[in-house]
Amino acid sequence: MNIAVTGSNGFVGSALVSWLKDRGHRVLRLVRSTGHSTGDCVAWDPGAGRIDAAGLEAVDAVVHLAGENIAARRWNTRQKERIRASRVQGTELLTKTLGALRLPPKVLVSASAIGFYGSRGDEELDERSASGQGFLAGVCRAWEAATQHAAEAGMRVVQLRFGIILSRNGGPLPKMLLPFLLGLGGRIGDGRQWMSWIALDDVLGGIDHAIRNDGLRGPVNAVAPTPVTNREFTATLGKVLRRPALLPLPRLVARLAFGEMANELLLASTRVVPRALHQSNYQYLYPELAGALRHLLGQAPVQVACQNQ
């Protein structure tokens, strides 16, 4: 297949490009450039509203991952607008361009996030659940709405609502390792907030599943089937690393250090289940947290007697 990928320099996008190429696909990377497309790179500049539409002709599928890193810096009014604009404007430009092609791709897999649901305590959430409150929920609503241009052009659109992506090479896990290895790790706040996570391997598998599965469309929760509380997460990470997880980060300290971002990323409780992936028979490589962490941290899996996993 010919598959175009935005955000190909990010830690998910770069892994996806390699993964797709290893499986024999031709990958076209949309890269920020004011020049012309060259080779397997298609020029675009979302901020300026420019894209080389001709470079996207004859593409079978598009995976749209581009967007400002939400945890790159402390939030203020300007940074929040950058986060929102990078998702909404880029998605609108891409989908309007795809819809105007002579032969639009059959499927668009567009990133979203479980921030759509907001912080909901112990409530179990699936794709039928309503959107929540807060900055990220608003961003996700607008982000997903911007894909409507592709749907109106007849493309099958899948909005993957990613949970916390666990990878050794990006995301939150590498930032957690040093304090835990030094014996300084622990829960955040009271640790009761739910964390809906997914291993990078299943992110890649889930994207492939979304491209190939004609029955999938609309919002799809890209999370493992076993969300955990922050207390459980930190205890499991400490166990895998053979380090204590006894030093909590108080809520007040988190808020002082990270501002508004702490409330929506570190202290928010979002208990999400992957109903759509389950119903479409996606087979997880790492459905349990301990196994995912052992894999990501290069440790051999623990042998168990029970066969009904």
PLY file of the C-alpha trace (Angstrom):
ply
format ascii 1.0
element vertex 309
property float x
property float y
property float z
element edge 308
property int vertex1
property int vertex2
end_header
0.00 0.00 0.00
0.96 3.63 -0.44
0.55 5.24 2.99
1.11 8.92 3.79
2.14 9.85 7.33
2.17 13.24 9.04
4.14 13.78 12.23
6.71 11.29 10.95
9.52 12.83 13.02
7.72 12.29 16.33
8.42 9.23 18.44
5.21 7.51 17.29
5.51 8.66 13.70
9.15 7.65 13.30
8.42 4.21 14.75
5.40 3.85 12.45
7.37 4.74 9.32
9.97 2.06 10.06
7.26 -0.46 11.00
5.33 0.11 7.76
8.44 -0.05 5.58
9.49 -3.32 7.20
6.14 -4.74 6.08
6.63 -3.74 2.46
4.56 -0.57 2.31
5.65 2.57 0.51
5.56 5.47 2.96
5.16 9.11 1.96
6.22 11.49 4.73
4.58 14.90 4.93
7.37 17.22 6.03
7.35 20.92 6.80
8.90 22.69 3.86
8.37 25.79 1.77
9.83 24.01 -1.26
8.61 21.21 -3.52
8.06 17.55 -2.75
11.06 15.29 -3.34
11.23 11.51 -3.44
9.03 10.08 -0.69
8.64 13.44 1.07
5.57 15.59 0.48
5.97 19.28 1.33
3.47 21.02 3.58
3.36 23.98 5.90
0.19 23.82 8.03
0.81 27.20 9.65
0.93 28.88 6.26
-1.89 26.78 4.80
0.33 25.20 2.12
0.44 21.58 0.97
1.62 19.87 -2.21
-1.63 18.14 -3.17
-0.13 16.49 -6.24
2.21 14.50 -4.00
-0.79 12.83 -2.36
-2.38 11.47 -5.53
-2.68 7.65 -5.61
-2.27 7.31 -1.84
-4.26 4.41 -0.37
-4.31 5.55 3.27
-3.24 8.53 5.37
-2.14 8.42 9.02
-2.31 11.87 10.57
-0.20 12.22 13.72
1.06 15.81 13.52
0.57 18.17 16.43
2.43 20.22 19.04
3.70 18.16 21.98
1.27 18.97 24.77
3.90 18.44 27.47
6.77 20.22 25.73
6.55 23.32 27.93
4.47 24.93 30.65
1.06 26.02 29.45
0.16 29.66 29.01
-2.32 31.33 26.67
0.12 31.35 23.77
1.21 27.73 24.22
-2.36 26.50 24.52
-3.22 28.22 21.25
-0.19 26.58 19.61
-1.40 23.18 20.81
-4.91 23.77 19.50
-3.92 25.36 16.19
-1.34 22.68 15.38
-4.09 20.07 15.53
-7.14 21.83 14.17
-5.58 23.91 11.39
-3.33 21.10 10.23
-6.21 18.62 10.17
-8.47 21.01 8.26
-5.78 21.69 5.66
-5.04 18.00 5.21
-8.64 16.81 5.01
-9.78 19.55 2.63
-6.83 18.71 0.39
-7.52 14.98 0.47
-11.19 15.54 -0.29
-10.34 17.57 -3.39
-8.06 14.94 -4.91
-9.09 13.20 -8.10
-8.77 9.86 -6.27
-8.97 10.45 -2.50
-7.50 7.77 -0.21
-9.89 5.13 1.08
-9.10 5.73 4.74
-7.82 8.45 7.03
-6.57 7.40 10.45
-6.33 10.59 12.48
-4.88 10.94 15.95
-6.96 12.18 18.85
-6.63 11.55 22.58
-8.52 10.32 25.62
-8.33 13.90 26.86
-11.64 14.07 24.96
-13.34 12.61 28.06
-11.86 14.99 30.62
-11.25 13.93 34.22
-14.11 11.61 35.25
-13.04 9.90 38.49
-13.90 6.17 38.57
-16.42 6.33 35.70
-15.71 3.73 33.02
-15.61 5.39 29.60
-15.93 4.00 26.09
-16.49 5.51 22.66
-20.17 6.13 23.44
-19.31 8.37 26.41
-19.81 12.11 26.10
-16.97 14.58 25.98
-15.81 16.11 29.25
-14.65 19.49 30.49
-11.32 21.26 30.28
-8.82 22.54 27.76
-7.81 19.17 26.31
-11.41 18.02 25.93
-12.13 21.14 23.90
-9.04 20.61 21.75
-10.00 17.00 21.05
-13.56 17.94 20.08
-12.32 20.52 17.58
-9.55 18.18 16.37
-12.00 15.38 15.60
-14.55 17.76 14.06
-11.88 18.91 11.59
-11.81 15.42 10.03
-15.40 15.89 8.81
-14.15 17.21 5.46
-12.63 13.79 4.74
-15.79 11.94 5.75
-17.90 14.18 3.51
-15.59 13.28 0.60
-16.37 9.59 1.13
-13.28 8.52 3.07
-13.56 6.13 5.98
-12.31 8.15 8.92
-10.98 6.60 12.14
-10.17 8.89 15.05
-7.77 7.04 17.33
-8.09 8.41 20.86
-4.67 7.56 22.24
-4.10 6.95 25.90
-0.72 7.32 27.63
1.71 5.81 25.14
4.46 3.80 26.81
7.77 3.66 24.97
11.41 3.60 26.00
12.13 6.24 23.35
9.52 8.89 24.02
6.46 9.91 25.97
6.35 9.94 29.78
8.13 6.66 30.56
11.74 7.81 29.97
11.14 10.79 32.28
9.97 8.45 35.03
12.92 6.09 34.92
15.65 8.18 36.55
13.78 9.04 39.76
12.62 5.43 40.10
16.11 4.08 39.49
17.37 6.44 42.20
14.71 5.16 44.57
12.82 8.48 44.45
9.73 7.36 42.56
6.19 7.23 43.87
2.57 8.04 43.24
1.30 11.47 42.21
-1.15 12.97 44.67
-3.21 10.25 46.36
-2.58 7.89 43.42
-6.26 7.12 42.95
-6.51 8.74 39.51
-6.94 6.28 36.63
-4.32 5.97 33.90
-5.36 4.54 30.54
-2.18 3.40 28.83
-1.04 1.52 25.73
2.33 0.10 24.67
3.88 1.59 21.53
3.82 -1.86 19.88
0.02 -1.87 20.20
-0.20 1.70 18.94
1.48 0.54 15.74
-0.64 -2.60 15.59
-3.78 -0.57 16.27
-3.00 1.85 13.44
-2.48 -1.05 11.05
-5.73 -2.64 12.30
-7.60 0.62 11.69
-6.24 0.88 8.14
-7.17 -2.68 7.24
-10.45 -3.13 9.08
-13.27 -1.70 6.97
-15.69 -2.03 9.89
-13.86 0.56 11.98
-14.86 4.19 11.65
-15.35 7.15 13.94
-13.78 7.34 17.41
-11.71 4.36 18.56
-10.08 4.25 21.98
-6.43 3.27 21.51
-5.78 2.03 25.04
-4.93 -1.29 26.65
-7.88 -3.24 28.08
-6.50 -2.90 31.63
-6.41 0.70 32.89
-4.73 1.10 36.28
-4.65 3.71 39.00
-1.58 5.87 39.37
-0.82 4.02 42.60
-0.92 0.69 40.75
1.14 2.05 37.88
3.94 3.34 40.09
3.96 0.19 42.22
4.23 -1.98 39.08
7.00 0.15 37.61
8.91 -0.01 40.89
8.51 -3.79 40.99
9.70 -4.23 37.40
12.72 -2.00 38.11
13.25 -3.63 41.53
13.16 -0.22 43.17
10.94 1.21 45.90
8.03 3.48 44.96
7.53 5.19 48.28
8.00 8.93 47.71
4.78 10.58 46.55
4.62 13.83 44.60
2.03 15.92 46.48
-0.76 17.54 44.46
0.32 21.02 45.53
3.90 20.44 44.40
2.71 19.07 41.05
0.54 22.12 40.50
3.31 24.51 41.47
5.75 22.75 39.16
3.51 22.23 36.13
0.63 24.67 36.54
-2.62 23.93 34.71
-0.97 21.06 32.87
-0.73 19.11 36.14
-4.51 19.08 36.54
-5.14 17.72 33.05
-2.17 15.38 32.60
-0.87 14.27 36.00
-3.89 14.47 38.29
-6.75 13.79 35.87
-8.57 10.47 36.26
-9.64 8.92 32.96
-10.68 5.26 33.03
-11.07 4.31 29.37
-11.81 0.90 27.82
-11.27 -0.05 24.13
-14.76 -1.21 23.17
-14.31 -0.69 19.41
-10.96 -2.48 19.24
-12.34 -5.36 21.31
-15.42 -5.72 19.12
-13.27 -5.69 15.98
-11.10 -8.51 17.42
-7.84 -6.62 17.75
-5.32 -8.91 19.46
-3.13 -7.01 21.91
0.55 -7.82 22.18
0.73 -6.32 25.68
-2.67 -6.20 27.40
-1.21 -6.17 30.95
0.96 -3.40 32.40
3.65 -5.57 33.99
4.26 -7.46 30.74
4.37 -4.24 28.74
6.89 -2.64 31.09
9.10 -5.74 31.13
9.09 -5.73 27.34
9.81 -2.02 27.04
12.56 -2.14 29.65
14.21 -5.18 28.10
13.39 -7.74 30.78
12.38 -11.33 30.17
8.70 -12.11 30.82
7.78 -13.92 34.01
6.63 -17.51 33.40
3.15 -18.26 34.76
1.25 -21.50 35.09
-2.21 -20.18 34.19
-3.06 -20.61 30.51
-6.23 -18.49 30.46
-4.73 -15.03 30.09
0 1
1 2
2 3
3 4
4 5
5 6
6 7
7 8
8 9
9 10
10 11
11 12
12 13
13 14
14 15
15 16
16 17
17 18
18 19
19 20
20 21
21 22
22 23
23 24
24 25
25 26
26 27
27 28
28 29
29 30
30 31
31 32
32 33
33 34
34 35
35 36
36 37
37 38
38 39
39 40
40 41
41 42
42 43
43 44
44 45
45 46
46 47
47 48
48 49
49 50
50 51
51 52
52 53
53 54
54 55
55 56
56 57
57 58
58 59
59 60
60 61
61 62
62 63
63 64
64 65
65 66
66 67
67 68
68 69
69 70
70 71
71 72
72 73
73 74
74 75
75 76
76 77
77 78
78 79
79 80
80 81
81 82
82 83
83 84
84 85
85 86
86 87
87 88
88 89
89 90
90 91
91 92
92 93
93 94
94 95
95 96
96 97
97 98
98 99
99 100
100 101
101 102
102 103
103 104
104 105
105 106
106 107
107 108
108 109
109 110
110 111
111 112
112 113
113 114
114 115
115 116
116 117
117 118
118 119
119 120
120 121
121 122
122 123
123 124
124 125
125 126
126 127
127 128
128 129
129 130
130 131
131 132
132 133
133 134
134 135
135 136
136 137
137 138
138 139
139 140
140 141
141 142
142 143
143 144
144 145
145 146
146 147
147 148
148 149
149 150
150 151
151 152
152 153
153 154
154 155
155 156
156 157
157 158
158 159
159 160
160 161
161 162
162 163
163 164
164 165
165 166
166 167
167 168
168 169
169 170
170 171
171 172
172 173
173 174
174 175
175 176
176 177
177 178
178 179
179 180
180 181
181 182
182 183
183 184
184 185
185 186
186 187
187 188
188 189
189 190
190 191
191 192
192 193
193 194
194 195
195 196
196 197
197 198
198 199
199 200
200 201
201 202
202 203
203 204
204 205
205 206
206 207
207 208
208 209
209 210
210 211
211 212
212 213
213 214
214 215
215 216
216 217
217 218
218 219
219 220
220 221
221 222
222 223
223 224
224 225
225 226
226 227
227 228
228 229
229 230
230 231
231 232
232 233
233 234
234 235
235 236
236 237
237 238
238 239
239 240
240 241
241 242
242 243
243 244
244 245
245 246
246 247
247 248
248 249
249 250
250 251
251 252
252 253
253 254
254 255
255 256
256 257
257 258
258 259
259 260
260 261
261 262
262 263
263 264
264 265
265 266
266 267
267 268
268 269
269 270
270 271
271 272
272 273
273 274
274 275
275 276
276 277
277 278
278 279
279 280
280 281
281 282
282 283
283 284
284 285
285 286
286 287
287 288
288 289
289 290
290 291
291 292
292 293
293 294
294 295
295 296
296 297
297 298
298 299
299 300
300 301
301 302
302 303
303 304
304 305
305 306
306 307
307 308
